[in-house]
């Protein structure tokens, strides 16, 4: 709740230019949490697969934005031209700290804790996003 109050004060002080960046930041956070939940779900599904290493992703804010495109090189003049593939801000990691005899490193209890953490963060992000949109609507109606 303290986070929400802090963000509410921050938004009211900073104005509309930063309001859009807050909206984009919350949207990026939700995208990251959805991608992380998919990876953790795959880890749980492969808990008994031999030689499977548990994966996770980290959000790297220092990398280029997701909208930046990597050019695709055409090797033949008949190939279609493309703008490229969007680069991701997520860095994939593998857990090699606890590997069982079958080569699998998935620990179900750890993955379930990650799922609960992801759910809490996503709930907080969606609530903040909804409150942010309500505050923008109130600001527009007041003018």
N, C-alpha and C positions, 0 to 999 in steps of 0.2 A: 504494500500500500504506500510505503514511503517513496518507492520508485515512481509510482503514478503521480503523487503530489509534486515531486521534484520535476518530472517531465511536464506536468501541467503548467507549473510556474515558468519553466524554461520556454515553453511554446508561447505563452501569453506575453512574455517579455521580448522574444526574438522577432516576432512579426511573421508575415506571410512567406517571405523568401525561405526562411528556415523551416516553416511549416511544411513546405513541400519536401525538403530534405529529410525531415523527420518521418514523413509518410513513406518516402523511398527507403529509408533505413529500416523501418518496421517491416516493409514488404520484403526487403532482402533478408532480414532475420527470419521471417516466416518461410521463405524459399529454402534457406539453409536448414531449418529445422525439419522441413518435409524431406529434403534429400538425406539428412542424417537418419531420420526415422526409417526410410527405405533401406538404408545400409544395415541398420541394427536389426531390422526384420529379416533381412537376408542372412545375417549372422545366426539368428535364432533358428531359421529354417535349415541351416547347414550345421547345426550343433553336433550331428553324428556323422558328418561326411569326413572320411579320412583325408588327411593332408590339407584341410581347409584352415586358413588363417583368418582370424577375426579382423574385420575392417572397421574403420571409422573415418570421419572427415573432420577437418579443422577449418575454420573460417579464417582466411588470411586477408585482412583489411588492407595490407600494404600492396597487394597485387593490383593489376589493372581491373577496371570495372568489367562486369559481365557483358556489357554491350560492345566491347572492343572486339573486332573481328580479326582472325588470323587468315591471311590470304591462302587460297588453295592454288597450287601450281598445276597447270594443265600440261600434260605430256604429249598431247596430240592436238592438232589444229581443229579436229572435229569434236573435241570435248566441249561441253557447255561451260560457260564462264559462271563463276559463283563469287559472291562477296566474301565467303569464308565461313568458318566455324567459330561460334562464340566461345571465348575463353572463360573458364570457370574460376571463381574466387575460392573454390574449395580445394583443399589439399588432402589427398587420401593417405591414410596411415594404416599400417598393419600391426597387430598385437602379437609379438613374438616372445612375450615374457613368460607365459605359462603354456607350454605345449605338452599335451598328453602323449601317451605311447603310440597312439594312432596318427599323430601328427596334427591333430586338431587343437586349436587354441581358443575355442569359444567356451566361455563360462556363462551359463544361462543366468545365474544370479546377477552377474555384472551387467549383462545385456538387458535384463528386466529393469534394473536400476536406471540404466541409460534411457530406457523407454519412458519411465516415470518422469525423469528429469526433462526429457524432450516435451512431454505432454504439459508439464507445468510451465515451461518457458513459452510454448506455443499458446497456451491459454492466456498468459500474461501479455504476449505480443498482440493477440487478437483483441483483447480488452483495451489495451492502449490505443490500438488502431481505431477501434470503434469510438472511444472517447475523443480521440484527436479529430475524427471526422465530425463528431457532434459539436466540438468546439469551433471548427471551421464553419459549420453551418450556422451556428449561433452568431459568429462574427460577421458573416455575410448578411444575415437577416437584420442585424443591428444597424447596418449602414444605410 
